[in-house]
Amino acid sequence: MNQEEKLAGGLTSVLIFGAGGREHAIAAALRRSPRAGTIVCAPGNAGIAQVARCVPAQLGDLSDLLRVVSELRPGLVVIGPELPLSLGLADELNRRGIPVFGPTRDAALLETSKSFSKRFMQRHKIPTAAYAVVTDEKEALAALAHFHFPLVVKADGLAAGKGVLICKTTEEAHEAIAGLFSGAALGTARGEQALVIEEFLEGDEVSFLVLTDGKHAAPLPPAQDHKRIGEGDTGLNTGGMGAFSTDSILSSSMQHWLLEHVVQPTLHGMAAEGAPFVGVLYCGLMMTARGPMVLEFNARFGDPETQAILARLDSDLLEALEACVEGRLSDTELHWRPGASVCIVASSAGYPGSYRTGLPVTGLDQAEAVPGVTVFHSGTGYPNSAQTVAEPGPIVTAGGRVLGVTAAALTLPDALAAAYQAIGRIHFDGIYYRRDIGHKALAAT
């Protein structure tokens, strides 16, 4: 669709790939656009079905994803999770002339290969922790002598949140290395072909995301994630147990520094290496005593940061995504509500290990009756697994992270109060959530 058609009031149909809280938040934000036509999510979940039509799709099967696109012929495709990016979905859609928001497979290597990402940052002088890339256990054990403990051992590829291990002793490092190379630490039969051993950084973690058309970048409000399962940031790493967003996380001068010294060198470097990056660049940072350091890049919206960030959006998301795809982001301005937002994840008992599914969820309407609250679904479904349309009746758990209870307010304490009031009205057997999301920020005020 060209600009004249848009100005004449044409609507854009959107297909979102994904099934989590991130995709629910994206679908809800796109639904608010006056130019949004039909919104479809594949495969979606029970919450997404309330704001978009859901259709079956196998996110790990490129041919099946292309089948969905061929059947629907959308005006814009938005790729939510990392797996379709790693399969080259954006490449195939670009070849077919279908507008797609999301980087190519080569550009997504910033996330899908930790060794590529670290070497890229070294080549382009982007601040990051000291590291070594190793390809077998003997090489890995020898590399340990060049690091102080604690240190970090990372799987090179995608690992669904299980691939980053913090090791405090030599014994723990040996166990991590053996487990990642064998696959035991990842719960798979096949292990990693390479590992990254990395200096352990101390400081506050910050998520700094930008929309980009490959040349220009539009920053989103900063956020802070809570990865550990236990309160006080203890226990196993997860996909994220909660996040909050306030302008005070990063000063305007620090945001400008990050754009100049992290984001733009990354965009320029990827373009120079023949893989222009179009989509969301997620910079996972550690604010150390030596300055900001990049812990990791993601090639898509974060989860649960997206739920908190988009709760503050006060402009047209569809227009912004299309501007990225069409290379005209510099002509688009994003607007954000002042104040704060928070997303608290309700998870299944046992997560991030084994957990039960199919448990009835109640209290969702009562939770959303709290002013400023929206409940985004991460892992929900219906008792009839084939159901894809929202209908009155029971919703059941279908994942480890089940819901993201999100609230926006003028202050962080008010946003937290609303979110915790709302999550207290929700029930399913074994519901678990951290009660200290944002605690460090509150203590600092």
KEMARRO-233001 format. One record per residue: residue in three letters; x, y, z of N, C-alpha, C in turn. Coordinates in steps of 0.001 Angstrom, whole numbers, plus 500000, padded with zeros to 6 digits. Example, Ala and Ser with C-alpha at 12.3 -4.5 7.8 and 13.67 -1.06 7.14 Angstrom:
REM KEMARRO-233001
ala513190494310507800512300495500507800513200496700507800ser512850497750507080513670498940507140512900500030507870
REM end
This chain:
REM KEMARRO-233001
met500851498804500000500000500000500000500881501238500000asn500615502167499054501431503365498988500891504455499894gln501647505555499984501278506624500903499931507241500537glu499632507383499212498368507982498817497188507141499285glu497316505814499158496246504940499622496050505055501129lys497178505205501870497074505344503319496358506628503685leu496720507711503015496087508988503309494616508963502940ala494248508130501978492852508020501575492055507149502534gly492697506616503542491971505857504568492040504362504406gly492962503854503564493086502417503403493533501748504684leu493051500513504891493396499759506087494448498712505761thr495293498417506724496330497411506566495970496183507383ser495909495028506731495722493770507460497076493317507989val497090492792509202498343492443509872498297490983510314leu499386490274510065499579488921510574500734488945511560ile500467488521512797501486488456513840501816486992514084phe503086486648514042503501485302514408503943485287515873gly503397484338516642503771484196518042502595483747518875ala502866483463520152501831482886521003501915483351522446gly502646484446522707502879484830524093502351486184524470gly502761486640525658502341487936526153502843489072525301arg504030488929524747504578489937523843503635490144522656glu503198489030522039502322489123520881500949489663521258his500470489316522460499193489869522923499292491384523043ala500389491870523623500567493315523770500686494002522413ile501401493376521473501526493944520134500170493993519444ala499413492905519526498093492857518889497168493908519471ala497197494072520793496327495063521441496705496477521021ala498014496746520899498461498077520476498093498336519017leu498257497325518161497889497493516759496390497689516599arg495600497027517438494152497158517373493719498604517594arg494515499368518339494155500767518614494429501680517418ser495133501186516408495436502025515248494193502243514401pro493903503475514014492732503737513168492878503134511769arg494094502730511404494332502179510081494469500663510074ala494260500046511226494390498591511292493155497917510723gly493369497012509780492286496197509276492196494913510083thr492056493797509399492013492507510070493354492208510734ile493310491786511990494522491372512699494406489888512998val495398489134512553495429487694512753496713487357513497cys496633486414514425497826485943515139497941484435514968ala499144483976514652499386482564514439500561482093515298pro500354481169516259499076480544516559498229481291517582gly498809482251518314498047483006519304497760482200520566asn496892482738521395496471482067522623495079482561522997ala494573482125524155493193482446524515492980483931524750gly494004484635525200493870486077525402493949486835524096ile494883486434523240495026487090521945493745486943521130ala493039485821521288491806485580520541490725486611520857gln490890487365521939489915488402522279490153489695521503val491338489855520884491637491081520129492042490797518687ala492219489517518338492643489159516991492116487771516662arg492031487468515375491675486113514959492914485242515050cys492775484075515632493911483168515781493766481990514826val494900481610514218494917480474513298496089479582513669pro495999478288513402497091477372513750498347477659512935ala499499477441513556500785477562512875501844476882513722gln502832476303513051503973475705513728505139476679513624leu505490477328514743506499478382514696507882477871514327gly508131476580514463509421476018514096509463475406512708asp508412475606511921508302474999510587508152476114509561leu509220476427508838509199477541507895508133477351506820ser507999476130506312507014475902505249505602476146505761asp505331475809507008504004476036507561503745477524507762leu504759478270508175504597479717508335504320480378506986leu505015479926505949504784480477504618503408480092504095arg502931478908504482501566478510504116500550479486504685val500721479868505970499795480800506602499813482139505878val501011482624505553501130483908504851500447483832503490ser500670482738502781500080482579501456498563482570501515glu498013481932502540496556481854502663495934483198503040leu496633483973503882496051485208504408496397486436503572arg497552486439502923498012487565502107497900488894502871pro498580489015504007498469490222504838499217491404504223gly498835492603504664499546493803504239500829494021505016leu500960493379506180502163493480507005502264492232507861val503465491674507929503749490550508828504660491051509940val504311490730511187505123491075512355505599489771512986ile506905489581513067507468488354513638507780488599515106gly507104487873515992507279488068517422508499487367517997pro508543486032517988509643485320518655510858485133517767glu511922484645518389513206484529517707513303483333516770leu512563482256517047512716481041516245512398481266514765pro511267481894514405511030482137512968512082483034512328leu512652483954513112513736484787512578514944483926512226ser515262482969513106516429482116512878516232481200511680leu514980480927511332514673480074510181514719480832508861gly514813482164508936514864482964507721513500483345507183leu512494483451508056511160483819507599511157485185506931ala511857486153507530511888487495506937512518487464505548asp513560486662505365514211486546504058513210486072503007glu512447485023503349511494484462502397510384485456502067leu509925486201503060508879487183502808509413488340501969asn510647488760502236511255489808501414511344489366499953arg511715488111499731511806487603498355510450487624497660arg509398487450498439508049487422497884507402488805497822gly508128489834498266507590491182498227506519491448499264ile506534490698500358505544490868501420506163491699502539pro505584492841502876506169493676503937506276492906505255val507464492929505847507692492178507083508490493023508058phe508019493062509296508726493742510377509496492685511143gly510795492673510928511661491695511569512901491507510726pro514053491257511333515316491170510593515472489860509835thr516352489888508855516712488682508117517475487719509019arg517659486504508499518378485503509293519794485976509623asp520487486577508651521852487042508918521861488187509928ala520894489103509828520835490200510793520482489688512185ala519634488657512254519215488094513538520329487311514230leu521460487088513541522602486434514194523053487192515432leu522736488487515512523057489243516730522453488580517958glu521318487890517773520717487152518887520973485660518796thr520858485108517607520847483655517485522219483006517605ser523280483808517515524637483277517720525392484195518662lys525645483715519867526379484529520842527816484772520385ser528413483790519712529795483985519253529838485053518161phe528879485033517235528835486093516222528668487456516881ser527748487530517844527450488800518496528680489360519201lys529399488521519939530579489000520668531672489456519699arg531896488679518651532925489059517684532531490325516936phe531230490459516638530733491669515982530996492894516863met530686492773518153530907493909519056532384494254519149gln533236493245519144534675493512519170535110494235517892arg534602493779516748534970494413515471534553495880515416his533402496187516012532839497533515873532953498365517152lys533817497882518067534172498648519266532943499023520090ile532051498067520264530860498243521101531185497664522472pro530984498410523550531426497951524875530706496679525323thr531478495680525698530926494410526161531961493725527046ala531565492652527697532457491936528606533531491181527832ala534701490988528474535748490144527903535208488729527733tyr535685488032526690535087486731526376536081485829525669ala535690484551525595536399483576524766535357482681524125val535544482349522855534684481395522156535421480070522095val534776478994522533535419477681522583534533476664521882thr535164475643521288534411474673520485534488473241521011asp535201473015522112535181471694522745535548471851524216glu535362470783524972535569470859526420537022471159526778lys537961470559526039539374470787526348539725472265526191glu539263472872525110539523474286524864538839475145525923ala537648474738526323536898475505527319537591475480528671leu538052474304529086538717474189530384540017474980530400ala540715475004529275541941475794529202541645477291529285ala540520477717528709540168479136528705539831479647530097leu539387478754530997539002479187532345540141479882533065ala541366479520532727542529480095533410542660481591533152his541981482112532144542091483530531790540983484382532398phe540144483769533239539032484493533833539058484373535354his538505485382536010538280485322537445536858484819537706phe536677484202538863535327483771539260534669484865540090pro533347485005539976532451484233539101532638484592537645leu532205483684536778532217483922535336530918483385534753val530718483629533474529469483238532820529796482308531662val529041481220531554529150480301530425527832480352529658lys527918480624528353526719480799527538526702479823526374ala525523479255526123525319478510524891525411479474523712asp525952479005522604526108479883521444524771480175520765gly523893479181520685522635479334519957521461479625520869leu520256479581520269519040479812521028518854478679522030ala518476479054523249518389478036524301517178478218525196ala516199479001524750514931479161525471515140479544526931gly516108480428527186516336480915528537517188480020529414lys517639478862528877518412477916529676519905477977529382gly520322478876528509521677478821528011522681479735528658val522323480411529762523245481304530450523436480801531873leu524645480405532195524938479825533505526024480636534194ile525732481121535397526698481871536204527428480879537105cys528737480843537008529543479852537727530430480553538750lys530309480152539999531076480767541075532374480020541382thr532462478764540950533639477955541246534083477199539997thr535291476652540055535790475832538952534898474621538735glu534452474008539825533576472835539719532283473184538979glu531683474328539307530458474740538638530708475018537161ala531844475607536849532182475888535456532356474601534670his533048473615535251533226472331534579531869471679534311glu530987471745535299529653471150535156528846471865534061ala528947473187534041528220473958533032528729473644531630ile530029473598531480530629473317530174530219471934529680ala530329470949530555529956469586530159528471469505529814gly527646470169530623526200470107530393525768470786529111leu526413471891528762526043472599527535526551471874526299phe527748471318526369528257470585525209527501469277524989ser527027468643526070526299467380525926524818467592525610gly524302468775525987522880469045525836522096468829527106ala522727468215528132522010467923529373521507469193530054ala522308470259530005521907471517530652520758472192529923leu520544471809528662519480472412527856518257471511527755gly518366470305528335517249469376528255517054468811526865thr518142468693526083518055468167524726519066467049524545ala518888466295523485519821465210523193521053465717522484arg520958466919521900522083467461521128522635468688521837gly523952468704522027524574469811522720525034470915521790glu525613471940522376526104473092521620527396472749520871gln527560473396519723528789473242518951529866474223519412ala529431475284520092530371476287520611529765476912521858leu530634477411522714530222478124523919530967479447523985val530376480380524723531053481630525037531312481658526539ile532555481838526917532918482056528324533158483548528479glu532572484120529502532509485576529561532785486091530967glu533400487242531014533606487974532260532248488260532923phe532171488075534221530957488392534973530927489889535281leu529831490534534893529689491973535108528729492244536263glu529030493284537027528154493674538137527571495053537877gly526334495239538329525652496507538156524164496281537982asp523468497274537479522032497173537228521805496819535767glu520943495822535549520582495460534177519488496387533662val519589496756532410518604497629531766518326497097530373ser517056497131529985516657496774528625516386498056527848phe517164498265526790517023499463525965516702499016524543leu515479499259524105515002498797522816514809499980521874val515072499743520601514809500754519585514105500103518410leu513224500855517767512724500489516450513723501023515426thr513925500277514351514889500746513357514503500316511950asp514795501185510993514603500861509578515907500455508922gly516921500198509726518231499807509225519237500932509251lys518754502185509273519622503357509335519288504223510544his518024504513510732517582505379511810517011504542512957ala517042505112514152516556504405515340515642505310516142ala514543504740516628513617505449517503513581504704518832pro514108505306519910514174504592521187512806504420521831leu512633503292522501511470503037523336511839503364524778pro510858503599525655511202503864527054512007502708527641pro513027502996528444513822501924529036513000501094529999ala513428499854530180512733498950531091513761498133531857gln513287497498532907514153496602533679513411495296533908asp514054494207533542513463492874533650513922492217534955his513185491222535389513539490423536567513595488968536109lys514796488462535862514965487153535234514828485985536215arg515265486169537451515324485029538377513929484666538874ile513726483393539159512425482910539607512099483369541027gly513135483535541859512885483806543267512980485268543640glu512279485634544699512344487008545191513753487316545685gly514121488593545570515487488975545873516456488567544788asp515930488302543581516745487882542437517559486640542763thr516846485602543208517481484332543551516886483215542686gly517589482088542656517071480926541946517406480930540472leu516739480053539739517036479834538331516616481013537465asn517318481172536337516903482145535340515630481664534649thr514788482612534274513549482315533559513493483181532309gly512373483097531603512149484001530490511838485410530929gly511637485606532235511314486919532789510094486836533677met510231487227534939509131487150535906508434488487536114gly508894489513535439508259490821535568509183491894535056ala508607493041534742509397494163534252508687495451534608phe509455496529534671508842497834534856509553498833533964ser508866499932533685509413500971532829509135502333533439thr510190503107533602510076504513534002511155505289533254asp510918506559533044511928507381532370513194507511533200ser513080507350534512514236507557535388515243506412535331ile514898505304534677515847504194534571517118504641533856leu516930505431532787518063505982532049517828507468531831ser518819508288532124518698509722531859518674509961530354ser518198511123529948518183511450528516519600511499527946ser520554511965528742521937512006528268522501510595528087met522126509663528974522593508287528837521936507624527630gln520660507905527402520019507354526213520715507849524943his521069509117524929521785509672523771523137508981523608trp523851508743524703525136508053524652524966506646524077leu523935505948524526523705504587524047523366504568522561leu522595505536522114522290505616520691523567505835519880glu524450506685520400525670507038519669526729505947519719his526842505252520870527956504335521057527575502857520990val526298502543521011525865501151520917524955500946519702val523859501692519642522852501432518611523372501767517210gln523845503002517010524281503382515671525480502570515180pro526496502302516020527571501421515540527062500028515138thr526033499549515840525462498243515487524761498307514136leu523946499330513932523233499464512661524210499685511509his525182500562511716526169500811510670526984499545510379gly527361498836511441528160497627511274527415496534510536met526139496317510889525362495286510201525170495646508734ala524903496912508448524747497331507048526044497132506280ala527168497492506896528463497358506231528813495904505968glu528296494999506815528588493577506648527527492870505796gly526660493664505156525712493102504204524452492537504802ala524125492913506048522919492398506698522209493540507432pro521632494486506687520929495599507344519871495085508308phe519791495731509459518903495268510530517636496119510540val516490495512510228515193496187510253514296495474511252gly513783496209512217512911495604513213513127496236514570val513179495405515602513464495856516961514858495377517347leu515711496297517723517011495935518289516912496096519801tyr517063494981520495516973494946521958518401494900522489cys518777495927523214520106495984523829519958495651525308gly520428494473525692520459494101527102521750494599527707leu521650495544528639522814496261529151523076495956530619met524336496043531003524712496084532413525373497435532648met524786498195533573525331499521533887526392499332534964thr527636499189534532528733498871535436529463500140535880ala530383499970536816531208501099537267532113501598536146arg532358500755535123533163501144533975532319501739532855gly531018501842533074530123502340532045529214501244531525pro528298501584530617527379500578530077528115499523529263met527716498266529470528263497141528705527092496345528138val527227495889526905526177495075526290526315493629526754leu525297493142527440525256491738527833524849490861526663glu523835491334525925523317490568524797522491491480523903phe522344491070522671521375491658521762520244490659521548asn519033491158521447517930490374520924517456491034519645ala516900490235518758516503490725517447514985490896517354arg514328491099518513512866491207518544512463491857519860phe511184492145519995510669492689521245510946491713522384gly511247492262523565511453491423524739510122491040525373asp510172490035526223508983489585526955509437489264528371pro508991489987529394507779490811529480507980492325529327glu509152492771528879509355494215528750508331494863527811thr507992494171526725507070494745525743505727495101526367gln505236494232527239503946494499527874503994495805528656ala505075496005529411505205497234530192505430498443529288ile506278498297528283506620499438527428505415499897526613leu504727498968525968503610499366525114502426499897525909ala502394499622527211501345500214528053501484501729528118arg502661502231527759502901503682527808502830504330526421leu502584503541525385502579504082524028501369504984523807asp501619506165523265500552507136523014500584507590521558ser500990506692520661500976506989519231500654505698518484asp500657505762517172500178504678516321501297503672516068leu501188502480516667502218501460516492502267500977515051leu501134500812514426501129500333513045501892501284512133glu501675502573512290502390503555511486503896503441511718ala504308503237512957505737503148513265506358501897512648leu505663500756512729506202499521512163506303499618510646glu505289500198510020505341500356508567506455501319508160ala506689502355508964507767503295508661509118502587508694cys509287501634509613510531500856509653510679500027508385val509623499338508010509670498457506845509938499252505572glu509388500472505497509489501281504282510676502228504287gly511530502170505332512741502974505367512521504449505600arg511448504812506290511144506232506515510900506524507997leu511631505830508855511434506014510295511779507431510737ser512704508076510032513103509432510426511955510420510303asp510911510060509550509752510942509394508663510667510428thr508898509707511306507879509279512273508342509592513684glu507418510076514503507744510400515893506864509576516834leu507497508915517785506767508149518786506464509033519991his505289508825520568504894509575521759504584508586522884trp504979508973524094504844508085525245504166508810526402arg503342508076527124502699508646528304503736508804529410pro503700509896530143504623510038531270504239509084532394gly505173508860533290504864508041534449505589506728534441ala504873505651534761505499504349534948504527503252534547ser505076502092534286504269500908534000504991499687534528val504233498622534734504803497405535298504056496205534749cys504769495101534569504168493828534185504635492769535175ile503697492109535818504007491043536786503552489720536194val504457488771536106504166487489535481503628486509536510ala502499485899536184501955484794536960502349483500536270ser503079482650536979503609481429536363503018480184537007ser503198479064536314502768477767536822503739477271537883ala503225476557538867504082475949539878505080475013539206gly506361475145539586507406474311539009508211474981537929tyr507655476028537294508394476764536270509627477414536903pro510822477420536264511111477056534880511410475578534647gly511095474731535624511204473297535420509894472747534894ser509563471528535259508328470906534778507121471488535512tyr505989471519534830504776472095535400503556471461534734arg502423471604535398501158471086534864500502472136533977thr499696471681533042498892472572532215497444472110532270gly496562472888531650495147472537531624494391472918532877leu494977473792533717494344474186534971493449475405534739pro492189475381535215491274476500534987491796477801535606val491652478898534858492055480222535308490789481031535582thr490708481632536764489541482444537118489991483830537578gly489053484767537579489307486105538109489857487094537105leu489885486744535816490473487642534830489666488927534671asp488352488813534614487521490014534480487659490911535699gln487707490302536873487856491092538106489206491801538131ala490243491146537611491572491775537577491567492981536655glu490953492859535488490956493966534533489991495073534920ala489200494845535963488334495913536473489122496936537293val490355496601537683491200497549538417491648498634537433pro491451499895537753491813500975536823493278500902536397gly493513501048535093494864501072534552495470499722534276val494701498632534497495248497278534389494786496596533108thr495728495913532455495434495011531344496139493695531627val495434492581531415496028491262531610496390490689530245phe497691490523530003498158489920528762498410488433528997his497990487608528056498109486161528181499402485678527545ser500154484882528301501406484319527791501272482837527475gly500647482095528370500491480661528177499111480220528603thr498108480532527780496731480132528071496116479465526853gly495064478713527083494347478062525999492947477725526451tyr492332476805525719490970476367526032490987474876526322pro489987474397527081489916472942527320489884472148526023asn489220472711524995489262472124523661490440472732522922ser491506471983522752492749472535522205492588473034520780ala491537472604520078491335473045518701490632474392518623gln490129474895519734489394476165519719490348477326519501thr490022478194518555490870479352518255490107480662518321val488822480616518619488002481816518684487571482037520125ala487659483290520602487260483596521970485758483390522131glu485399482607523113483995482366523434483835482388524952pro482628482716525427482408482639526873482694481219527361gly483361481131528467483679479815528984485057479786529603pro485501478603530024486754478501530774487994478731529917ile488995479332530555490345479454530010491257478653530925val492229477933530337493104477076531138494561477431530883thr495413477008531792496852477245531645497404476360530527ala498397476902529801498986476156528688500482476427528568gly501098476911529649502523477223529583503097477471530951gly504407477738530983505080478033532247504780479431532729arg504918480394531845504488481759532140503077481900531599val502127482144532462500714482057532091500140483423531733leu500381484424532579499780485742532412500802486826532730gly500594488004532150501384489181532492500436490296532900val500287490499534191499352491509534707500058492858534639thr499524493758533825500213494992533461499405496203533887ala500099497193534428499426498417534881500279499620534558ala499619500730534228500295502002533998499692503049534919ala500539503947535424500090504995536344501100506131536297leu500820507188537045501719508340537048503004508074537813thr502973507121538758504180506793539526504344505289539575leu505584504833539797505835503405539908505102502784541096pro505087503399542289504317502798543386502846502605543031asp502250503554542322500839503416541951500644502298540930ala501557502202539968501448501131538981501599499763539638leu502553499638540553502749498373541263501540498025542120ala500981499017542802499818498765543660498657498237542833ala498431498833541673497325498395540820497568496985540303ala498792496704539853499092495385539301498977494299540362tyr499473494569541563499377493554542619497945493386543114gln497172494454543136495762494315543479495060493419542452ala495377493630541179494738492850540123495163491387540143ile496460491135540306496926489747540261496398488960541455gly496096489652542550495515488998543707494102488486543461arg493458488939542389492104488503542059492089487310541108ile493274486908540638493378485807539669493762484530540403his493190483416539953493539482135540583493653481028539548phe494654480209539703494719478858539139495606478062540079asp495423476760540128496161475919541070497665476090540868gly498350476456541959499795476597541914500283477933541394ile499402478919541259499825480219540741500993480764541574tyr502008481245540867503180481810541544503577483111540854tyr503891484106541660504432485353541111505316486003542161arg506314486719541679507202487449542582506492488670543140arg506700488899544416506062490040545084507008491220545269asp508160491167544571509150492240544752509564492866543421ile508695492807542413509016493449541133509166494953541374gly510262495520540872510522496951541043511042497344542405his511402496356543242511771496675544628513023497543544710lys513999497292543823515217498093543879514952499539543508ala514085499746542522513758501113542118513015501844543227leu512127501135543928511406501762545035512362502120546171ala513317501226546426514262501481547523515161502669547216ala515382502946545925516272504035545538515611505392545570thr514273505394545702513549506682545697513395507227547100
REM end
